[in-house]
């Protein structure tokens, strides 16, 4: 049955099968539950894809263990070692090109990206954000929703653009805020929905790219 809380303007029925395998690269700095979801969906045939490389910027990021578990190459690019955001993005683009990445997925990459990266992956870079954009952009989106006392929030996958959390929306899912919610309990329920829409977004964008 269609889940009415999940809406994509591009492919409302979410039932997509790719003809060709898409090569994915992931940027992540956290625990990596979205990375794990992508890896598992590939394993189960729900995404006709191949995880080429994980790029992470935090040496102790939990996501590295998932890369090992799913046998995905991982590359540490520590932003502290680069003089500017552009320098870091140039290094990222080089790695993505070396690994022949077709589609870049930012899944918990807590860095602002520059035109260096965006122009190298036009319509080929997506990001997941824990709010119903355009509400609550930037960091602490879950806390922002709680403070605003909205009754419904959610998550969004969107194309990456030069303004933070502002590119074209690909898919969204709504999550109600319950009276006793803390930022942890709410973020947990938002993440359940993130793991639904992330694979759908990858399939939608891959289809748009001709896969
Ligand atoms: C997610 O909530 C995502 O929306 C935000 O960062 C978090 C990453 O979570 N951009 P995980 O590391 O994938 O579990």
Boltz pocket constraint, residues with backbone or C-beta under 6 A from the ligand:
constraints:
  - pocket:
      binder: B
      contacts: [[A, 28], [A, 29], [A, 30], [A, 31], [A, 32], [A, 33], [A, 34], [A, 35], [A, 106], [A, 107], [A, 108], [A, 109], [A, 128], [A, 129], [A, 130], [A, 155], [A, 191], [A, 194]]
      max_distance: 6.0
